[in-house]
Amino acid sequence: MPYGSGIDLMQWNSHDGPGLFVIAMFGDIASDNETKQFCEVMGIPYIAKPLNLKELFDLLVQKLS
């Protein structure tokens, strides 16, 4: 992203955009511990690429339940 990181976006969302549901998607979550830890602390669900549609569907159903 040209003007910030994924963490910047998720921090903005948690402060200025409450009520929005976010699922973070990472290209290589195993090597990005900072982002993974941020998501865990903030309670933001995340999935790794390549996208697994069943995993995405399960996250959506879990959130909507």
PDB file with one MODEL, atoms N, CA, C and O in Angstrom:
MODEL        1
ATOM      1  N   MET A   1       0.846  -1.174   0.000  1.00  0.00           N
ATOM      2  CA  MET A   1       0.000   0.000   0.000  1.00  0.00           C
ATOM      3  C   MET A   1       0.895   1.243   0.000  1.00  0.00           C
ATOM      4  O   MET A   1       1.907   1.276   0.700  1.00  0.00           O
ATOM      5  N   PRO A   2       0.540   2.232  -0.757  1.00  0.00           N
ATOM      6  CA  PRO A   2       1.433   3.381  -0.917  1.00  0.00           C
ATOM      7  C   PRO A   2       1.544   4.291   0.311  1.00  0.00           C
ATOM      8  O   PRO A   2       2.560   4.967   0.478  1.00  0.00           O
ATOM      9  N   TYR A   3       0.526   4.322   1.170  1.00  0.00           N
ATOM     10  CA  TYR A   3       0.548   5.289   2.269  1.00  0.00           C
ATOM     11  C   TYR A   3       0.497   4.645   3.646  1.00  0.00           C
ATOM     12  O   TYR A   3       0.107   5.296   4.616  1.00  0.00           O
ATOM     13  N   GLY A   4       0.877   3.402   3.747  1.00  0.00           N
ATOM     14  CA  GLY A   4       0.879   2.744   5.045  1.00  0.00           C
ATOM     15  C   GLY A   4       0.914   1.247   4.887  1.00  0.00           C
ATOM     16  O   GLY A   4       0.981   0.714   3.780  1.00  0.00           O
ATOM     17  N   SER A   5       0.866   0.586   6.019  1.00  0.00           N
ATOM     18  CA  SER A   5       0.918  -0.876   6.034  1.00  0.00           C
ATOM     19  C   SER A   5      -0.454  -1.455   6.368  1.00  0.00           C
ATOM     20  O   SER A   5      -1.404  -0.725   6.653  1.00  0.00           O
ATOM     21  N   GLY A   6      -0.531  -2.753   6.326  1.00  0.00           N
ATOM     22  CA  GLY A   6      -1.767  -3.425   6.737  1.00  0.00           C
ATOM     23  C   GLY A   6      -2.084  -3.143   8.196  1.00  0.00           C
ATOM     24  O   GLY A   6      -3.246  -2.988   8.571  1.00  0.00           O
ATOM     25  N   ILE A   7      -1.038  -3.078   9.017  1.00  0.00           N
ATOM     26  CA  ILE A   7      -1.245  -2.754  10.433  1.00  0.00           C
ATOM     27  C   ILE A   7      -1.817  -1.351  10.566  1.00  0.00           C
ATOM     28  O   ILE A   7      -2.718  -1.129  11.374  1.00  0.00           O
ATOM     29  N   ASP A   8      -1.308  -0.398   9.785  1.00  0.00           N
ATOM     30  CA  ASP A   8      -1.848   0.967   9.818  1.00  0.00           C
ATOM     31  C   ASP A   8      -3.343   0.965   9.483  1.00  0.00           C
ATOM     32  O   ASP A   8      -4.135   1.637  10.144  1.00  0.00           O
ATOM     33  N   LEU A   9      -3.712   0.220   8.475  1.00  0.00           N
ATOM     34  CA  LEU A   9      -5.117   0.149   8.073  1.00  0.00           C
ATOM     35  C   LEU A   9      -5.977  -0.463   9.175  1.00  0.00           C
ATOM     36  O   LEU A   9      -7.064   0.035   9.467  1.00  0.00           O
ATOM     37  N   MET A  10      -5.493  -1.537   9.782  1.00  0.00           N
ATOM     38  CA  MET A  10      -6.278  -2.188  10.839  1.00  0.00           C
ATOM     39  C   MET A  10      -6.367  -1.307  12.082  1.00  0.00           C
ATOM     40  O   MET A  10      -7.390  -1.321  12.767  1.00  0.00           O
ATOM     41  N   GLN A  11      -5.309  -0.535  12.391  1.00  0.00           N
ATOM     42  CA  GLN A  11      -5.373   0.403  13.514  1.00  0.00           C
ATOM     43  C   GLN A  11      -6.383   1.501  13.225  1.00  0.00           C
ATOM     44  O   GLN A  11      -7.160   1.872  14.104  1.00  0.00           O
ATOM     45  N   TRP A  12      -6.383   2.022  12.015  1.00  0.00           N
ATOM     46  CA  TRP A  12      -7.376   3.036  11.644  1.00  0.00           C
ATOM     47  C   TRP A  12      -8.775   2.476  11.804  1.00  0.00           C
ATOM     48  O   TRP A  12      -9.657   3.136  12.353  1.00  0.00           O
ATOM     49  N   ASN A  13      -8.979   1.252  11.321  1.00  0.00           N
ATOM     50  CA  ASN A  13     -10.293   0.631  11.394  1.00  0.00           C
ATOM     51  C   ASN A  13     -10.746   0.466  12.835  1.00  0.00           C
ATOM     52  O   ASN A  13     -11.921   0.672  13.139  1.00  0.00           O
ATOM     53  N   SER A  14      -9.833   0.098  13.727  1.00  0.00           N
ATOM     54  CA  SER A  14     -10.230  -0.129  15.116  1.00  0.00           C
ATOM     55  C   SER A  14     -10.567   1.177  15.833  1.00  0.00           C
ATOM     56  O   SER A  14     -11.332   1.164  16.797  1.00  0.00           O
ATOM     57  N   HIS A  15     -10.009   2.310  15.379  1.00  0.00           N
ATOM     58  CA  HIS A  15     -10.258   3.589  16.039  1.00  0.00           C
ATOM     59  C   HIS A  15     -11.281   4.450  15.305  1.00  0.00           C
ATOM     60  O   HIS A  15     -12.163   5.034  15.934  1.00  0.00           O
ATOM     61  N   ASP A  16     -11.172   4.533  13.997  1.00  0.00           N
ATOM     62  CA  ASP A  16     -11.986   5.469  13.229  1.00  0.00           C
ATOM     63  C   ASP A  16     -13.105   4.815  12.431  1.00  0.00           C
ATOM     64  O   ASP A  16     -13.991   5.499  11.920  1.00  0.00           O
ATOM     65  N   GLY A  17     -13.064   3.516  12.328  1.00  0.00           N
ATOM     66  CA  GLY A  17     -14.078   2.819  11.546  1.00  0.00           C
ATOM     67  C   GLY A  17     -14.712   1.680  12.322  1.00  0.00           C
ATOM     68  O   GLY A  17     -14.826   0.574  11.793  1.00  0.00           O
ATOM     69  N   PRO A  18     -15.135   1.918  13.581  1.00  0.00           N
ATOM     70  CA  PRO A  18     -15.697   0.816  14.364  1.00  0.00           C
ATOM     71  C   PRO A  18     -16.938   0.246  13.690  1.00  0.00           C
ATOM     72  O   PRO A  18     -17.697   0.956  13.031  1.00  0.00           O
ATOM     73  N   GLY A  19     -17.116  -1.022  13.872  1.00  0.00           N
ATOM     74  CA  GLY A  19     -18.264  -1.690  13.284  1.00  0.00           C
ATOM     75  C   GLY A  19     -17.958  -2.390  11.982  1.00  0.00           C
ATOM     76  O   GLY A  19     -18.760  -3.192  11.504  1.00  0.00           O
ATOM     77  N   LEU A  20     -16.810  -2.099  11.400  1.00  0.00           N
ATOM     78  CA  LEU A  20     -16.416  -2.786  10.179  1.00  0.00           C
ATOM     79  C   LEU A  20     -15.788  -4.122  10.530  1.00  0.00           C
ATOM     80  O   LEU A  20     -15.001  -4.218  11.472  1.00  0.00           O
ATOM     81  N   PHE A  21     -16.130  -5.133   9.785  1.00  0.00           N
ATOM     82  CA  PHE A  21     -15.557  -6.455  10.004  1.00  0.00           C
ATOM     83  C   PHE A  21     -14.411  -6.650   9.023  1.00  0.00           C
ATOM     84  O   PHE A  21     -14.582  -6.477   7.816  1.00  0.00           O
ATOM     85  N   VAL A  22     -13.251  -7.008   9.541  1.00  0.00           N
ATOM     86  CA  VAL A  22     -12.058  -7.160   8.725  1.00  0.00           C
ATOM     87  C   VAL A  22     -11.504  -8.564   8.886  1.00  0.00           C
ATOM     88  O   VAL A  22     -11.423  -9.091   9.996  1.00  0.00           O
ATOM     89  N   ILE A  23     -11.129  -9.156   7.780  1.00  0.00           N
ATOM     90  CA  ILE A  23     -10.353 -10.386   7.784  1.00  0.00           C
ATOM     91  C   ILE A  23      -9.041 -10.044   7.097  1.00  0.00           C
ATOM     92  O   ILE A  23      -9.033  -9.628   5.939  1.00  0.00           O
ATOM     93  N   ALA A  24      -7.940 -10.216   7.800  1.00  0.00           N
ATOM     94  CA  ALA A  24      -6.633  -9.935   7.219  1.00  0.00           C
ATOM     95  C   ALA A  24      -6.174 -11.145   6.412  1.00  0.00           C
ATOM     96  O   ALA A  24      -6.383 -12.290   6.813  1.00  0.00           O
ATOM     97  N   MET A  25      -5.547 -10.875   5.269  1.00  0.00           N
ATOM     98  CA  MET A  25      -5.014 -11.944   4.427  1.00  0.00           C
ATOM     99  C   MET A  25      -3.542 -11.671   4.188  1.00  0.00           C
ATOM    100  O   MET A  25      -3.162 -10.566   3.800  1.00  0.00           O
ATOM    101  N   PHE A  26      -2.721 -12.670   4.418  1.00  0.00           N
ATOM    102  CA  PHE A  26      -1.277 -12.524   4.317  1.00  0.00           C
ATOM    103  C   PHE A  26      -0.722 -13.443   3.250  1.00  0.00           C
ATOM    104  O   PHE A  26      -1.224 -14.546   3.033  1.00  0.00           O
ATOM    105  N   GLY A  27       0.317 -12.976   2.590  1.00  0.00           N
ATOM    106  CA  GLY A  27       1.010 -13.798   1.606  1.00  0.00           C
ATOM    107  C   GLY A  27       1.900 -14.835   2.262  1.00  0.00           C
ATOM    108  O   GLY A  27       2.009 -15.962   1.779  1.00  0.00           O
ATOM    109  N   ASP A  28       2.532 -14.460   3.354  1.00  0.00           N
ATOM    110  CA  ASP A  28       3.409 -15.386   4.067  1.00  0.00           C
ATOM    111  C   ASP A  28       3.337 -15.064   5.550  1.00  0.00           C
ATOM    112  O   ASP A  28       4.210 -14.385   6.091  1.00  0.00           O
ATOM    113  N   ILE A  29       2.293 -15.554   6.202  1.00  0.00           N
ATOM    114  CA  ILE A  29       2.052 -15.216   7.599  1.00  0.00           C
ATOM    115  C   ILE A  29       3.122 -15.786   8.521  1.00  0.00           C
ATOM    116  O   ILE A  29       3.363 -15.239   9.598  1.00  0.00           O
ATOM    117  N   ALA A  30       3.759 -16.863   8.119  1.00  0.00           N
ATOM    118  CA  ALA A  30       4.756 -17.491   8.987  1.00  0.00           C
ATOM    119  C   ALA A  30       5.951 -16.577   9.221  1.00  0.00           C
ATOM    120  O   ALA A  30       6.560 -16.627  10.290  1.00  0.00           O
ATOM    121  N   SER A  31       6.297 -15.746   8.251  1.00  0.00           N
ATOM    122  CA  SER A  31       7.462 -14.887   8.406  1.00  0.00           C
ATOM    123  C   SER A  31       7.105 -13.496   8.919  1.00  0.00           C
ATOM    124  O   SER A  31       8.003 -12.696   9.182  1.00  0.00           O
ATOM    125  N   ASP A  32       5.832 -13.188   9.068  1.00  0.00           N
ATOM    126  CA  ASP A  32       5.413 -11.854   9.499  1.00  0.00           C
ATOM    127  C   ASP A  32       4.822 -11.928  10.905  1.00  0.00           C
ATOM    128  O   ASP A  32       3.618 -11.751  11.090  1.00  0.00           O
ATOM    129  N   ASN A  33       5.669 -12.188  11.884  1.00  0.00           N
ATOM    130  CA  ASN A  33       5.190 -12.353  13.248  1.00  0.00           C
ATOM    131  C   ASN A  33       4.558 -11.093  13.817  1.00  0.00           C
ATOM    132  O   ASN A  33       3.605 -11.180  14.591  1.00  0.00           O
ATOM    133  N   GLU A  34       5.073  -9.919  13.447  1.00  0.00           N
ATOM    134  CA  GLU A  34       4.519  -8.667  13.958  1.00  0.00           C
ATOM    135  C   GLU A  34       3.049  -8.523  13.573  1.00  0.00           C
ATOM    136  O   GLU A  34       2.215  -8.185  14.413  1.00  0.00           O
ATOM    137  N   THR A  35       2.737  -8.774  12.325  1.00  0.00           N
ATOM    138  CA  THR A  35       1.361  -8.645  11.864  1.00  0.00           C
ATOM    139  C   THR A  35       0.479  -9.720  12.482  1.00  0.00           C
ATOM    140  O   THR A  35      -0.649  -9.442  12.890  1.00  0.00           O
ATOM    141  N   LYS A  36       0.986 -10.942  12.551  1.00  0.00           N
ATOM    142  CA  LYS A  36       0.219 -12.043  13.159  1.00  0.00           C
ATOM    143  C   LYS A  36      -0.091 -11.725  14.622  1.00  0.00           C
ATOM    144  O   LYS A  36      -1.226 -11.899  15.065  1.00  0.00           O
ATOM    145  N   GLN A  37       0.901 -11.264  15.369  1.00  0.00           N
ATOM    146  CA  GLN A  37       0.691 -10.925  16.776  1.00  0.00           C
ATOM    147  C   GLN A  37      -0.293  -9.770  16.921  1.00  0.00           C
ATOM    148  O   GLN A  37      -1.139  -9.784  17.815  1.00  0.00           O
ATOM    149  N   PHE A  38      -0.190  -8.772  16.048  1.00  0.00           N
ATOM    150  CA  PHE A  38      -1.124  -7.653  16.083  1.00  0.00           C
ATOM    151  C   PHE A  38      -2.557  -8.153  15.902  1.00  0.00           C
ATOM    152  O   PHE A  38      -3.454  -7.758  16.646  1.00  0.00           O
ATOM    153  N   CYS A  39      -2.766  -9.016  14.918  1.00  0.00           N
ATOM    154  CA  CYS A  39      -4.114  -9.549  14.669  1.00  0.00           C
ATOM    155  C   CYS A  39      -4.628 -10.327  15.868  1.00  0.00           C
ATOM    156  O   CYS A  39      -5.795 -10.202  16.238  1.00  0.00           O
ATOM    157  N   GLU A  40      -3.768 -11.125  16.472  1.00  0.00           N
ATOM    158  CA  GLU A  40      -4.195 -11.916  17.627  1.00  0.00           C
ATOM    159  C   GLU A  40      -4.568 -11.019  18.799  1.00  0.00           C
ATOM    160  O   GLU A  40      -5.580 -11.259  19.458  1.00  0.00           O
ATOM    161  N   VAL A  41      -3.767  -9.989  19.070  1.00  0.00           N
ATOM    162  CA  VAL A  41      -4.054  -9.069  20.174  1.00  0.00           C
ATOM    163  C   VAL A  41      -5.336  -8.290  19.912  1.00  0.00           C
ATOM    164  O   VAL A  41      -6.132  -8.079  20.827  1.00  0.00           O
ATOM    165  N   MET A  42      -5.540  -7.863  18.676  1.00  0.00           N
ATOM    166  CA  MET A  42      -6.713  -7.058  18.329  1.00  0.00           C
ATOM    167  C   MET A  42      -7.963  -7.908  18.063  1.00  0.00           C
ATOM    168  O   MET A  42      -9.057  -7.366  17.900  1.00  0.00           O
ATOM    169  N   GLY A  43      -7.803  -9.229  18.021  1.00  0.00           N
ATOM    170  CA  GLY A  43      -8.944 -10.098  17.742  1.00  0.00           C
ATOM    171  C   GLY A  43      -9.385 -10.066  16.294  1.00  0.00           C
ATOM    172  O   GLY A  43     -10.563 -10.264  15.994  1.00  0.00           O
ATOM    173  N   ILE A  44      -8.441  -9.816  15.391  1.00  0.00           N
ATOM    174  CA  ILE A  44      -8.747  -9.748  13.965  1.00  0.00           C
ATOM    175  C   ILE A  44      -8.457 -11.114  13.343  1.00  0.00           C
ATOM    176  O   ILE A  44      -7.326 -11.596  13.404  1.00  0.00           O
ATOM    177  N   PRO A  45      -9.470 -11.736  12.746  1.00  0.00           N
ATOM    178  CA  PRO A  45      -9.208 -13.024  12.108  1.00  0.00           C
ATOM    179  C   PRO A  45      -8.299 -12.858  10.896  1.00  0.00           C
ATOM    180  O   PRO A  45      -8.316 -11.820  10.234  1.00  0.00           O
ATOM    181  N   TYR A  46      -7.514 -13.877  10.616  1.00  0.00           N
ATOM    182  CA  TYR A  46      -6.609 -13.808   9.474  1.00  0.00           C
ATOM    183  C   TYR A  46      -6.510 -15.165   8.809  1.00  0.00           C
ATOM    184  O   TYR A  46      -6.698 -16.210   9.434  1.00  0.00           O
ATOM    185  N   ILE A  47      -6.210 -15.116   7.529  1.00  0.00           N
ATOM    186  CA  ILE A  47      -5.981 -16.328   6.751  1.00  0.00           C
ATOM    187  C   ILE A  47      -4.757 -16.098   5.874  1.00  0.00           C
ATOM    188  O   ILE A  47      -4.411 -14.962   5.547  1.00  0.00           O
ATOM    189  N   ALA A  48      -4.120 -17.179   5.507  1.00  0.00           N
ATOM    190  CA  ALA A  48      -2.921 -17.100   4.678  1.00  0.00           C
ATOM    191  C   ALA A  48      -3.287 -17.357   3.221  1.00  0.00           C
ATOM    192  O   ALA A  48      -4.249 -18.064   2.919  1.00  0.00           O
ATOM    193  N   LYS A  49      -2.501 -16.768   2.328  1.00  0.00           N
ATOM    194  CA  LYS A  49      -2.641 -17.064   0.908  1.00  0.00           C
ATOM    195  C   LYS A  49      -1.896 -18.342   0.618  1.00  0.00           C
ATOM    196  O   LYS A  49      -0.921 -18.621   1.316  1.00  0.00           O
ATOM    197  N   PRO A  50      -2.270 -19.124  -0.338  1.00  0.00           N
ATOM    198  CA  PRO A  50      -3.384 -18.881  -1.259  1.00  0.00           C
ATOM    199  C   PRO A  50      -4.721 -19.039  -0.539  1.00  0.00           C
ATOM    200  O   PRO A  50      -4.857 -19.833   0.392  1.00  0.00           O
ATOM    201  N   LEU A  51      -5.679 -18.283  -0.983  1.00  0.00           N
ATOM    202  CA  LEU A  51      -6.990 -18.242  -0.366  1.00  0.00           C
ATOM    203  C   LEU A  51      -7.647 -19.613  -0.373  1.00  0.00           C
ATOM    204  O   LEU A  51      -7.738 -20.279  -1.404  1.00  0.00           O
ATOM    205  N   ASN A  52      -8.099 -20.011   0.803  1.00  0.00           N
ATOM    206  CA  ASN A  52      -8.866 -21.245   0.958  1.00  0.00           C
ATOM    207  C   ASN A  52     -10.319 -20.823   1.173  1.00  0.00           C
ATOM    208  O   ASN A  52     -10.654 -20.272   2.221  1.00  0.00           O
ATOM    209  N   LEU A  53     -11.172 -21.074   0.198  1.00  0.00           N
ATOM    210  CA  LEU A  53     -12.556 -20.595   0.272  1.00  0.00           C
ATOM    211  C   LEU A  53     -13.319 -21.176   1.451  1.00  0.00           C
ATOM    212  O   LEU A  53     -14.160 -20.492   2.035  1.00  0.00           O
ATOM    213  N   LYS A  54     -13.046 -22.414   1.810  1.00  0.00           N
ATOM    214  CA  LYS A  54     -13.726 -23.006   2.958  1.00  0.00           C
ATOM    215  C   LYS A  54     -13.329 -22.282   4.238  1.00  0.00           C
ATOM    216  O   LYS A  54     -14.177 -22.014   5.089  1.00  0.00           O
ATOM    217  N   GLU A  55     -12.043 -21.963   4.378  1.00  0.00           N
ATOM    218  CA  GLU A  55     -11.579 -21.236   5.556  1.00  0.00           C
ATOM    219  C   GLU A  55     -12.221 -19.842   5.618  1.00  0.00           C
ATOM    220  O   GLU A  55     -12.632 -19.396   6.690  1.00  0.00           O
ATOM    221  N   LEU A  56     -12.304 -19.166   4.489  1.00  0.00           N
ATOM    222  CA  LEU A  56     -12.949 -17.857   4.435  1.00  0.00           C
ATOM    223  C   LEU A  56     -14.427 -17.978   4.791  1.00  0.00           C
ATOM    224  O   LEU A  56     -14.939 -17.186   5.581  1.00  0.00           O
ATOM    225  N   PHE A  57     -15.101 -18.939   4.228  1.00  0.00           N
ATOM    226  CA  PHE A  57     -16.520 -19.161   4.520  1.00  0.00           C
ATOM    227  C   PHE A  57     -16.719 -19.437   6.006  1.00  0.00           C
ATOM    228  O   PHE A  57     -17.635 -18.890   6.619  1.00  0.00           O
ATOM    229  N   ASP A  58     -15.868 -20.284   6.590  1.00  0.00           N
ATOM    230  CA  ASP A  58     -15.979 -20.604   8.015  1.00  0.00           C
ATOM    231  C   ASP A  58     -15.807 -19.361   8.885  1.00  0.00           C
ATOM    232  O   ASP A  58     -16.519 -19.203   9.876  1.00  0.00           O
ATOM    233  N   LEU A  59     -14.870 -18.477   8.530  1.00  0.00           N
ATOM    234  CA  LEU A  59     -14.688 -17.220   9.277  1.00  0.00           C
ATOM    235  C   LEU A  59     -15.929 -16.334   9.187  1.00  0.00           C
ATOM    236  O   LEU A  59     -16.344 -15.731  10.177  1.00  0.00           O
ATOM    237  N   LEU A  60     -16.506 -16.261   8.013  1.00  0.00           N
ATOM    238  CA  LEU A  60     -17.706 -15.439   7.821  1.00  0.00           C
ATOM    239  C   LEU A  60     -18.883 -15.998   8.600  1.00  0.00           C
ATOM    240  O   LEU A  60     -19.618 -15.247   9.240  1.00  0.00           O
ATOM    241  N   VAL A  61     -19.066 -17.302   8.551  1.00  0.00           N
ATOM    242  CA  VAL A  61     -20.171 -17.930   9.303  1.00  0.00           C
ATOM    243  C   VAL A  61     -19.968 -17.723  10.794  1.00  0.00           C
ATOM    244  O   VAL A  61     -20.919 -17.426  11.517  1.00  0.00           O
ATOM    245  N   GLN A  62     -18.740 -17.878  11.256  1.00  0.00           N
ATOM    246  CA  GLN A  62     -18.424 -17.681  12.669  1.00  0.00           C
ATOM    247  C   GLN A  62     -18.758 -16.245  13.096  1.00  0.00           C
ATOM    248  O   GLN A  62     -19.334 -16.040  14.164  1.00  0.00           O
ATOM    249  N   LYS A  63     -18.409 -15.269  12.287  1.00  0.00           N
ATOM    250  CA  LYS A  63     -18.669 -13.873  12.625  1.00  0.00           C
ATOM    251  C   LYS A  63     -20.172 -13.556  12.615  1.00  0.00           C
ATOM    252  O   LYS A  63     -20.655 -12.786  13.445  1.00  0.00           O
ATOM    253  N   LEU A  64     -20.892 -14.147  11.685  1.00  0.00           N
ATOM    254  CA  LEU A  64     -22.312 -13.851  11.534  1.00  0.00           C
ATOM    255  C   LEU A  64     -23.193 -14.626  12.501  1.00  0.00           C
ATOM    256  O   LEU A  64     -24.386 -14.345  12.621  1.00  0.00           O
ATOM    257  N   SER A  65     -22.619 -15.588  13.182  1.00  0.00           N
ATOM    258  CA  SER A  65     -23.411 -16.413  14.110  1.00  0.00           C
ATOM    259  C   SER A  65     -23.624 -15.719  15.435  1.00  0.00           C
ATOM    260  O   SER A  65     -24.268 -16.273  16.326  1.00  0.00           O
TER     261      SER A  65
ENDMDL
END
